[in-house]
Amino acid sequence: MQSDDGSKGAKRVMMLETPISRLIPQMAAPTIIALLINSIYSMADTYFVSSLGTSATAAVGVNMSIDLTIMMAGSFLAIGANSYISRLLGAKQNHMASKTLSTAFFSAMILGSLVMIPGLMFTGPLVQFLGATEDSMGYAVEYANYILLVAPFMASSFVLNHCLRSEGSPVYSMIGMVSGAVLNIILDPIFIFNLGLGVKGAAIATAISKIVSFCILIFPYAAQKSVLKISLKYISYSKDIIREITLMGLPSFLRMGLGVVSNILINKIAGSYSDSALAAISVVTRIMTFPTSAMLGFGQGFMPVAGYNWGARSYDRVKSSYRFSSIAGVLFIAAGCALIAVFSEQIILLFTEADESLVEIGRLCLISQCIAMPLNAWVIVVNMLYSALGKPVGAIILGTTRQGFCLIPVLFILPSLFGIDGLSVSQAVADGFSFLITIPFAIFISKSIATAQKNELKLPRDKQLN
């Protein structure tokens, strides 16, 4: 028991006293590595399947909407629980934090099942609705069937992943995600080529990897090696837990939901031109998961630090964490995107040997998104700051800005004016508008932190310490 108490105390000291410039990279590095490797195996599916033809590549892109739907179910609970748990741990309310985790975990299993069951019943109409063309339809159905089977495990893995980080254990999170990713990369060529399963083999490899990742992520809780506990007896749909998870998870839910809608629109518009256009957009989407995942990983290292210190009323550290993340995050992403843009043509050529149209469309789409991505990096930091501090209104608005207020209208306007070129630059244009909308929100949250600090200084010293 003493060692457990010592571990908890050490984590609290780490979150409240380690210099911000060292703590956030320390918290973020495992998540960045895990998400990047996760992007690699997502890319591996597209890379290996691309050898089966343009239609097969397009089919994997269509199924990204199913992945996003499962992510939406899991992230809704994971982000909300993460935000609340970080603040609870900062305020030394560990038992309430365990109840929040257990409620979110088992709820994610239920939501994942609600995606799986109707999805398996209506797979054909589903992939057609998501943008599958006549040529890619068969491939899309094959892939979707196996991904849907593991939806409950995928959704609950998001909760485990986020909440391990919220208690200051990002390494466990990294191990779970990296193990599944590496396994997927190994199994892909075996199932696709050696066993001759084609697109179905890529889906089976991914499904197996997701289950393995889930088992690793739940191990610290099953072995009672974590600060928090998962148990059926801890499930509590109390007013506080429901309100916090819902309000703080809603931005992620809406963002993911609008992401699904915009992804379907993009697929349908691209598919109306050709399978080459649909495959090109799919390939670029997979490529851009690298800088996006890196920034999300950086932000997810920042978010628990800000939330923990906000709960502990250490406002100087909240401000420092925001300032450091804004500067370091943007510079980090700008450097990576510059590299991708310089080698854009060579990167696109990895996914096709003879489709010149795919290369031309993909290159324009990729370069435009690389130019705009540093703006989106800062938007992600501001959005996560709102979530970390338990500010639902701002988090909801910022969470829906890019995919809703900006991207969907742009998708209706630019392709009608400029054709496939308009579609190619739509996401970059949406990033620019999203950046402008975020500026006043950043100013407001900075003033809110300063006000909270001023009010804290007015309290008697004994109440400050409590």
N, C-alpha and C positions, 0 to 999 in steps of 0.2 A: 504493500500500500504506500509505503514511503517513497519507493521509487516512482510509482505512478504520480503521487503528489509532486515529487521533484520534477518529473517530466512536464507536468502541467504548468508548474511555476516557471520552468525554463522557457517554455513556449510563450508565457505571458511576458517575461522579461524581454525575450526576442522581439515580440510585436511592439512593445512599448519603449524599448531603449536602444535597439540596434539602429545605427545611422540609416536614414531613409535611402541614401544612395547605394547602400549595400543590401538593405533588407528587401527592397522591391525586386532588384535583379535576382536575389536569392530565392524569393517566393515565385518569381515569374519564370526563371530559367527551366525548371522541370516541366512547367506547363507549356512553355514555348516549344521545348524539345518534343514533348508528347504530341502537341497539336501539329507540329511540322511533320513528324513521322506519320501522324494520322493523315495529313495531306498527301504524303508520299504514297501511302497505300491506296488512298482514294485515286491518286494519279496513276498508280500501278494498274488498277482496274481498267482505266481508260487507255493506258499505254498498251497493255497486252491485248485488250479487246480490239484496239484499232487495227491490228493485223488481220482481223476478220472482215474488215471493210468499213466504209463510211456509215452504212446503216446501223451496224452494230455499235459503233462509237456514238451515234445519235441516240440509240436506245439507252445507253448508260446515262447519257445526259438527261433524258426524259425522267429516268428513275431518281434523279437528284431531288425532284420534288417530293418523292416519298421519304427520302432521307430527311429532308427539311421538315416534313410533317411530323416525323417521329422525334426529331430534335425539338420541334415546337412543343410537343407534349412533355418531353423531359425537361427542357430548359425553363419552361414556365414554372415548374416546381423547384428546379435546381437553383435558379438565380434568386427566386424569392426566399428560399430556405437559406441560401448562402448569405444573403444580405442580413437577414434576421439573426442567424446563428453567430455571425461575426460580431454583431452588436451585443448579443447576449453573453458571449464569451468575454468580451471586453468589460462587461458589467458584472462578471463572475456568476452568471446564472446558467451553470452547466446543465442542470437537470432539465430546465425548460428548453435548452438547446437540443438535448437528446430527444425530447418529445417532438420538437419541430422536425428534426431529421427523420425520425421514424414515420411520422405522418406523411412527409414528402416522399419518402422512399416507396412506401406501399401504395400511395396514390399514383405514383409514376408507373408502377406495375399495372395498375388498373387502366390508366390512360393508354398505355402501350397496347394493352389487350383490345381496347376500343378502336385502335387504329388497325390492328392485325385482323380481327374477325371480319368486319365488312370488306376490308381490302382483299382478303383471300376469296371472299364470296363473289366479288365483282372485279377481278383483276383486269380482264379485258377492257371493259368500259372505263375503268380507272386510268389505265395508261393512255388510252385514246383521248380521254379528257385532259390528261397532262401534256399532250402535244405529240404523241407518237404518230408518225406517218404510216402509210400503208406498208412501206418497205421495212420500217423498223419495228412494227407492231409485234411480230413474233418474238424478236429478241427482247423487247421491253417486258413482255409478259413473263418470259423465262426468268429474267433477272428479278422482277418484282416479287414473284412467289416466295423466293427464299429470304429476301430482305424482310418481308412482312412477317415471316415466321418468328423472327427474333426481335420484333418491335418492343415487347415488354422488357426484355433485357437491355436493349439500347436505351430506352427511356429512363429506366431506373439507374443505369450506369452514369447518366448525366448528373443525377442527384448525388451519387457516391463521389464522383469526380470533383464536383464543386465543393461539397461539404468537407472533404478531406483537406482541401486548400483553406477553407474558412477556419479550420482549427489549427492551421500552421503546419500541415503535413503534406506539402506538395510532392514530395518524392514518391510516396505511395501512389498518388494520382498518376504521376509520370510512368511509373513501372506498369501500372494497369493498362494505360493507353498504348505505351510503346510495345509491350509484349503482344497485344492484339495486332498492332500495325505490322510488326516484323513477321508475325505468323502469316498474316494475309499476303504479304509480299512473297513469302516462300511458297505458299499454297497456290497462288494465282497461276503461275506457269504449269504447275503439276496438274491442276484440275482442268485448265483450259486446253493445254496441248498434250501432255502425256496421257491423260485419261480421255482426251477427245471430247470434253463436255462443252467447249465453246463458251458462250455468254453465260450459260447455266453454271458452268464451272467457276466463273468469276464470282457469281452470286453466292454459291455454296461456300467458297473460300472466305468471303466476307462474313457470311453468317456464322461460320465456325469461329472466326477471329473475334467477333462481337461477344460471343458467349464466353470465350476464354478471358477476354478483357473484363467482363462482368465478374467472373469468379475471382480474379486477382484483386479487383477493386473492393469487393465485399470482404476479403480475407481479414484486413485489420479489424473490422467490426466483429466478424465471427470469432476471431481469436482474442477479442477484447484487448487489442493493442492500441486502441484509439482513445482520444479524450471523450468522444461522444459514443453513445450506445444506440443500437438498432434493436427494437423488440416490438412485437405486436402489442404488448401491454403498455407501451409508450404512445401508441397512436392516440391523438387527441385533436379532435376537430373543434378546439376551443375558439372563442371569438378572436383572441389575440393572434393565434397561429394562422387561422384562416385569413384574417385581415392582412397580416404582414406578408404571408406567402403570395396571396392573390395580388395585393397592390404592388409589391416589388417584383413579382413574376410577370405581371401583366405587360410591362414594356417588352420583355423578351418574347412573350406569347404573340403580341401584336406585330412585333418586328418579324418574327419567324413566319407568322401567318401571312403578312403582306409579302414576305420574301417568297413564299409558295405561290401566291397570286402572281407576282411579277415574273417569277420563273416560268410559270405556265404561259403567261402572255408572251414572254421572250421566245419560248419554244414554239408556240403557235405561229408567231410572226416569222421566225426564222424558217420554220418548216414550210411556210407558204412560199418561200423562195426556192429552197432545195434542201436535200439531205446534207449537202456540203455546208450550207449556211448553219443548219441546226448542229452539225458536228463541230463546226468552227466555234460557235458560241459555247458549246459544251466543253470543248477543250480549254478555251480561255477561262471559263468559270473554274475549272479544276486547277489551272495554273495559278490563278489569283487567290486560290485558297491558301497559298504559301504566305504571301505578305499579310493577308487577312488573319490567318491563324496565328502568325507571329505577333500581330498587334493585339488580338484577342487574348493570347497567352500573357502578353505583357500587362494588359489591362486587368486580367484575372489575378495577376500577382499584386497589382496596385489595389484592387477593390477590397480584399479582406484587410489590408493594412489600413486603408482609410476608414473602413467600417469599425474595425477593432479600436482604433484610436479615437474615433468619434464616440463610441460607446464608453470609452475610458475618459472622455472629455479632455483629451490631449490635442487641443485644436492646432497648436503650432505644427505638430506632426502631420495632421490632416492637410494643412496648407502646403507643407513641404512635399508631401507625397504627391499631391496634385501638380505642383510646379515641376517636380522632377519628372513625373510621368509624361507630362505634356511635351517637355523639351526632348527628353531622351527617346520617347516613343516616336515622335515625328521624324527625328534625325535617323533613327534606326530603320524605319520603314522607307524613308526617302532613299537611303543608300541601297537597300535591297531592290526597290522598284527601278532605280536607275540601271542596275545590273541586268534586270529582266528585260527592260526596254532595249538596251544595247544589243542583246542577243535574242530579240523577239523572233526573228525569222528562223533561226536555228532551233529554237525551242519548239515552235509550231511544227517544223519539219520532222520532229521526233514522232509525230502522230499521223503522218501521212507520207506516202512515197510519190504519189502522182497527182493528187488533187490540188491543182493550182488555185482553184476558187477558195478552197478551205484555207489555204495559206494566206491569200490576200485578205480575206475577211477577218481571219483570226489575228493577223498582225495589226491591223488598224484597231481592232477591239482591244488587244492586249496593250499596245502603246498608250492609248487614250486612258485606260484604267490605271496604268502605272503613273501617269502624270497626275491624276486626281487622288491617288491613294493616300499620300501624306496628309491631305485635308481630312480624309475620312479617319485617319489615325487619331487626330486630335478630337474629332467628334466622338469616337469610341471612348476616349478618356473622360470627356465631360459626361457622357451618358452613364458610364460606370460610376462616376463620382456621385451622381444623383441616386443611383441604386444603392451604393455603399452607405450613404447617409440616411437612407430611408425616406427619400423625397419622391413619392410616386408620381405626382402630376408631371413634373419636369422629365422624369425618366420615361413616362409613357409617351409624351410628346416627342422627345428626342428619339425614342425607340421606333417610332412610326414615321419619322420625318423622311429618311432616305427612301425606304421601300414604298411608303404610302404617298405622302404629300409631294414627293419629288419624282421618284422613278416611274410610277404608274402613269401620271399625266405625260411625262416625257416620252414614254413608249407609245402613246397614242399620237403624239405630235411629230417627233423627228422622223420615224420611218415613213410616215405619209408624205413628208416634205423631201426627204433625201434618200428614200429607199433603204437598201441594206446598209449603206454607210451611216445613215441616221440611227439604225438599230445598233450598229457597232459601237457608237460613241455615247449611247443613251445612258449607260451606267456611270460614265465619267461625268457627264453633264449633271446627273442627279447628285453626285458627290459634291459638285461645286455649289449647287443650291442648298444642300444639306449643311454645308460649312457655314454659309451666310446665316442660316436660320439659327444655328447653334451659338453664335457669338453673344446675343443678349442673354441666353441661358447661362453661359459661362460667367458673365458679369454678375448675374443675380446670385448664383450659388457661392461665388467668392465673397460677396457682401453678406450672405447668410452665415458663412463660417466666421467671418469677422464679428458679426453681431453676437453669435453664440459665445465667442471667446470673451467679448466685452461683458456680457451678462454674467459669465462664469466668474470673472474677476471681481464683480460686485458682491458675490456671495461671501458669507463668513468663511473663514479658513477651514473650520471643521466640516462644513458642508462641501467645500471643494474637495477635500480629501475623501469624502464618502462617495 
